[in-house]
């Protein structure tokens, strides 16, 4: 492995890969992550964008990893904004946007770089493994009303290998050629936190880019679901924003009742969690109403760059809500998921639409270039 410094870049040595890490109060995570990066078998630059942390991240990097490029934001401007800054300054042929709460398994970066070389017009996610040793995600599943969940959550990671297409990539780790990131324009910075990778994935698909999981590259993800009222706001607001941005007017009319059911279900959940969650639910809806006309204009502009219709991506979605991260009791969860599929399929009147499958990992296969 060779960590390429900025001085070497100025002298003409370019890395195979740039790893962009958005950090916020992440010093402890970086202390765990960075040793797993500098022992990889690729030429590498590491760019840490610090969203105005107060935990000594800059001093730690200067003392322990002086070859890391450190950028400090004047204030916390969100995950998408910080990641985009890192992507803009990246010098590698490929760019991996990586969460700080991860650890990279041996040879994973090499395998991701090779996957990006095979699919230069694609975004690719590795196999993510949770603290319990089970799958955290192999990409994301998307419900027809915009809810996203982890593909393969809780499954045995040793059973998943190869490359396969996914409806969306996981934001914890996304690699693409630098040219692909720049062609797509990076993340939508309005999202601040959560679901920015779902919006990016849908935008990429509509413009003709591929989305894959390279499951032979493994990354440990130290993540536990903790749904606060603030997180609930961002998830619900950004779900509504994604649907408004990328569903055609015809699709929105067709799914009007289904979208209302999901809003009702999220309200029921909010009421169960308490007043702050109800306020967050109302604020998410208010945001969409306030920006409705702006989003209509934006959707019209987006349609001018589309290479495929939204019907094509809609066929990769599911009518079944995946509740594995919310309902632990299996029998009850199965009953609720079966109910959700029966309810949502009522609105699939267009015979071309067949949102199917579930949140299990697709059969591994060699993905087309």
C-alpha positions in Angstrom: 0.0 0.0 0.0 1.1 3.5 -0.7 -0.6 6.5 0.9 -0.3 9.3 -1.7 0.2 12.7 -0.1 -0.7 16.1 -1.7 3.0 16.8 -2.3 3.2 13.6 -4.4 0.0 14.5 -6.3 1.5 17.9 -7.2 4.5 16.0 -8.5 2.3 14.0 -10.8 1.7 10.8 -8.8 -2.1 10.0 -8.9 -3.7 7.5 -6.5 -5.9 4.6 -7.7 -8.4 5.5 -5.1 -9.5 8.5 -3.0 -11.4 7.7 0.2 -13.6 10.6 1.3 -14.7 10.5 5.0 -17.3 12.9 6.4 -16.4 13.3 10.1 -18.4 14.9 12.9 -17.2 14.2 16.5 -15.7 11.1 15.0 -12.2 11.0 16.4 -12.8 7.6 18.2 -14.2 6.1 15.0 -11.3 7.4 12.9 -8.8 5.9 15.4 -10.4 2.5 14.6 -11.0 3.0 10.9 -7.7 4.5 9.6 -5.4 1.6 10.5 -7.7 -0.7 8.3 -7.3 1.8 5.4 -3.5 2.2 5.4 -2.9 -1.5 5.3 -4.8 -2.0 2.0 -3.2 -3.1 -1.3 -4.0 0.0 -3.5 -2.4 3.4 -3.9 -4.6 5.7 -1.9 -5.3 9.2 -0.7 -7.5 9.8 2.3 -9.6 13.0 2.5 -11.2 13.7 5.9 -13.8 16.5 5.8 -14.5 17.6 9.4 -17.9 19.1 9.9 -16.7 21.5 12.7 -16.0 18.8 15.3 -14.9 19.8 18.8 -13.2 16.5 19.7 -9.6 17.2 18.5 -10.0 15.4 15.2 -7.6 17.8 13.4 -4.9 17.6 16.0 -5.1 13.8 16.1 -4.8 13.5 12.3 -1.9 16.0 12.1 0.0 14.1 14.8 -0.8 10.5 13.8 -1.7 10.5 10.1 0.1 13.6 8.6 -0.4 12.1 5.1 -4.2 12.4 5.4 -5.7 15.5 3.7 -7.7 17.3 6.3 -10.5 19.8 5.5 -12.4 21.6 8.2 -15.8 23.2 7.6 -16.7 26.5 9.3 -19.9 24.8 10.6 -21.8 21.5 10.4 -23.3 21.7 7.0 -24.4 18.0 6.7 -23.2 14.8 5.3 -23.9 15.5 1.6 -22.2 18.9 1.7 -19.1 17.6 3.3 -18.9 14.5 1.1 -19.3 16.7 -2.0 -16.4 18.9 -0.9 -14.2 15.8 -0.5 -15.3 14.5 -3.9 -14.5 17.8 -5.6 -10.9 17.8 -4.3 -10.3 14.1 -4.8 -7.5 13.1 -7.1 -8.0 9.3 -7.4 -9.3 7.5 -10.5 -12.1 6.2 -8.3 -13.7 7.8 -5.2 -15.0 5.9 -2.2 -17.3 7.8 0.1 -17.0 6.0 3.5 -18.7 6.5 6.9 -16.2 6.9 9.8 -18.0 4.2 11.8 -16.6 1.5 9.6 -13.6 -0.9 9.3 -12.4 -2.1 6.0 -11.6 -5.8 5.6 -8.3 -6.9 3.9 -8.3 -6.6 0.1 -11.7 -4.9 0.2 -10.5 -1.6 -1.4 -8.7 -3.5 -4.2 -11.9 -5.4 -5.0 -13.9 -2.2 -5.0 -11.5 -0.5 -7.3 -11.6 -3.5 -9.7 -15.4 -3.4 -9.6 -15.4 0.3 -10.4 -13.1 -0.4 -13.3 -15.4 -3.0 -14.6 -18.4 -0.7 -14.3 -17.1 2.8 -15.0 -20.7 4.2 -15.3 -22.0 2.9 -12.0 -22.1 3.4 -8.2 -21.1 0.3 -6.2 -21.5 -0.6 -2.5 -19.7 -3.4 -0.7 -21.1 -6.0 1.7 -21.7 -4.4 5.0 -21.4 -6.6 8.2 -22.8 -5.5 11.5 -21.4 -5.8 15.0 -23.3 -9.1 15.5 -21.5 -10.7 12.6 -24.7 -10.7 10.4 -25.3 -8.7 7.3 -26.0 -5.1 7.8 -26.7 -4.4 4.2 -25.9 -5.4 0.6 -27.4 -2.3 -0.9 -30.9 -1.0 -0.2 -34.4 -2.0 -1.0 -36.9 0.7 -1.9 -40.7 0.5 -1.2 -43.0 2.0 -3.8 -43.7 5.0 -1.5 -40.0 5.8 -0.9 -39.3 3.9 2.3 -35.8 2.4 2.1 -34.5 -0.6 4.1 -31.3 -2.7 4.1 -31.1 -5.6 1.7 -30.2 -8.8 3.4 -30.4 -7.4 6.9 -29.6 -10.1 9.5 -28.6 -12.8 7.0 -25.4 -14.8 7.0 -22.7 -12.8 5.2 -20.8 -16.0 4.2 -23.6 -16.9 1.9 -23.4 -13.7 -0.2 -20.8 -13.3 -2.9 -20.3 -12.0 -6.4 -21.7 -8.9 -8.0 -25.4 -8.1 -8.5 -27.7 -5.2 -9.3 -29.4 -3.4 -6.4 -32.2 -0.9 -6.3 -30.0 1.5 -4.3 -26.5 1.6 -2.8 -25.9 2.0 0.9 -24.6 5.4 2.0 -22.1 3.8 4.5 -19.8 3.0 1.6 -20.2 4.0 -2.1 -17.5 3.8 -4.8 -17.6 5.1 -8.3 -15.2 6.5 -10.9 -14.4 10.1 -10.2 -16.0 11.0 -13.6 -19.2 9.3 -12.5 -19.4 11.2 -9.2 -18.9 14.5 -11.1 -21.3 13.6 -13.9 -24.0 13.0 -11.3 -23.1 16.2 -9.3 -22.6 14.3 -6.0 -25.3 14.3 -3.3 -28.2 16.7 -3.0 -27.0 18.9 -0.1 -30.6 19.7 1.0 -30.8 16.3 2.6 -28.3 17.1 5.4 -28.6 13.6 6.9 -30.2 10.3 5.8 -31.6 9.1 2.5 -29.2 11.1 0.4 -27.9 7.8 -1.1 -31.5 6.8 -2.1 -32.0 10.1 -3.9 -28.6 9.7 -5.5 -29.4 6.1 -6.5 -32.7 7.0 -8.2 -31.1 10.0 -10.0 -28.3 7.8 -11.2 -30.7 5.1 -12.5 -32.8 7.7 -14.3 -29.7 9.0 -16.1 -28.7 5.5 -17.1 -26.0 4.7 -14.5 -25.8 1.2 -12.9 -26.1 0.3 -9.2 -24.3 -2.8 -7.9 -23.2 -4.6 -4.8 -19.7 -6.0 -4.9 -20.2 -8.6 -2.1 -16.7 -10.0 -2.2 -15.6 -6.7 -0.7 -16.5 -6.6 3.0 -16.8 -3.6 5.3 -17.6 -3.7 9.0 -20.3 -1.2 9.9 -20.6 -0.3 13.6 -24.2 0.8 13.5 -27.2 0.4 15.7 -30.6 1.7 14.9 -31.6 4.5 17.3 -34.5 6.5 16.0 -34.7 9.9 17.7 -37.3 12.6 16.8 -34.7 14.5 14.8 -33.7 11.4 12.8 -37.4 10.6 12.2 -37.9 14.1 10.8 -35.0 13.8 8.4 -36.1 10.3 7.3 -39.7 11.3 6.6 -38.9 14.7 5.1 -36.3 13.2 2.8 -38.5 10.3 1.8 -41.2 12.9 0.7 -38.6 15.0 -1.0 -37.2 12.0 -3.0 -40.7 11.0 -4.1 -41.5 14.5 -5.2 -38.3 14.9 -7.1 -38.2 11.7 -9.0 -41.7 10.3 -9.5 -43.5 11.4 -12.6 -46.8 13.3 -12.3 -48.6 10.2 -13.7 -46.9 8.0 -11.0 -47.8 10.4 -8.2 -51.4 10.4 -9.3 -51.5 6.6 -9.5 -49.9 6.3 -6.0 -51.8 9.1 -4.3 -53.7 6.7 -2.0 -50.6 4.5 -1.3 -48.6 7.6 -0.4 -51.4 8.7 2.0 -51.4 5.3 3.7 -47.7 5.6 4.3 -48.1 9.1 5.7 -50.8 7.7 8.0 -48.6 4.8 9.1 -45.7 7.1 9.9 -48.1 9.3 11.9 -49.3 6.3 13.9 -45.7 5.5 14.7 -45.1 9.1 15.6 -48.1 9.2 18.0 -46.8 5.9 19.6 -43.4 7.6 20.2 -44.7 10.8 21.6 -45.2 14.6 21.1 -41.7 15.4 19.6 -42.2 12.7 17.0 -45.6 14.1 16.0 -44.1 17.5 15.7 -41.4 16.1 13.5 -44.0 14.4 11.3 -45.9 17.7 10.8 -42.7 19.6 10.0 -41.8 17.0 7.3 -45.1 17.5 5.6 -44.9 21.3 6.0 -41.5 21.3 4.2 -42.9 19.6 1.2 -45.9 21.9 1.0 -43.6 25.0 1.3 -41.4 23.8 -1.6 -44.0 22.1 -3.8 -43.7 24.5 -6.7 -39.9 24.5 -6.6 -39.9 20.7 -6.7 -42.3 20.6 -9.7 -39.9 22.9 -11.6 -36.9 20.7 -10.5 -38.7 17.5 -11.6 -39.4 19.0 -15.0 -35.7 19.9 -15.4 -34.6 16.5 -14.2 -36.8 14.9 -16.9 -34.7 16.6 -19.6 -31.6 14.5 -18.5 -33.4 11.2 -18.0 -32.4 8.2 -20.2 -35.0 5.8 -18.8 -38.5 6.2 -17.5 -39.5 6.0 -13.8 -41.4 2.9 -14.7 -38.1 1.1 -15.2 -36.9 1.8 -11.7 -40.3 1.3 -10.2 -40.2 -2.3 -11.3 -37.2 -2.8 -9.0 -39.2 -1.6 -6.0 -41.3 -3.6 -3.6 -44.9 -3.4 -2.4 -43.9 -5.1 0.9 -42.7 -3.0 3.9 -39.7 -4.6 5.5 -40.1 -4.3 9.3 -37.1 -6.4 10.4 -35.4 -3.4 12.1 -38.5 -2.3 13.9 -40.4 -5.4 14.9 -38.4 -8.1 16.6 -41.1 -10.7 17.2 -41.0 -12.8 13.9 -44.6 -14.0 13.8 -46.0 -10.5 14.4 -43.6 -9.0 11.9 -44.5 -11.5 9.2 -48.2 -10.8 9.7 -47.6 -7.0 9.4 -45.4 -7.4 6.3 -48.0 -9.7 4.6 -50.7 -7.2 5.4 -48.7 -4.3 3.9 -48.1 -6.2 0.7 -51.8 -6.9 0.3 -52.7 -3.3 0.9 -50.2 -1.7 -1.3 -50.7 -4.0 -4.3 -54.3 -2.6 -4.6 -52.8 0.5 -6.2 -50.8 -1.4 -8.8 -53.4 -1.1 -11.5 -50.9 -0.5 -14.3 -50.0 -4.0 -15.7 -46.5 -2.9 -16.5 -45.7 -2.3 -12.8 -44.6 -5.4 -10.9 -42.8 -4.2 -7.8 -41.9 -7.5 -6.4 -39.5 -9.4 -4.2 -38.6 -8.6 -0.6 -35.6 -7.4 1.3 -33.5 -10.5 0.7 -30.3 -10.4 -1.2 -30.6 -11.0 -5.0 -29.1 -14.2 -6.4 -25.4 -13.4 -7.0 -24.5 -13.2 -10.6 -22.0 -11.6 -12.9 -23.3 -8.1 -13.5 -23.2 -6.8 -17.1 -20.7 -4.1 -17.9 
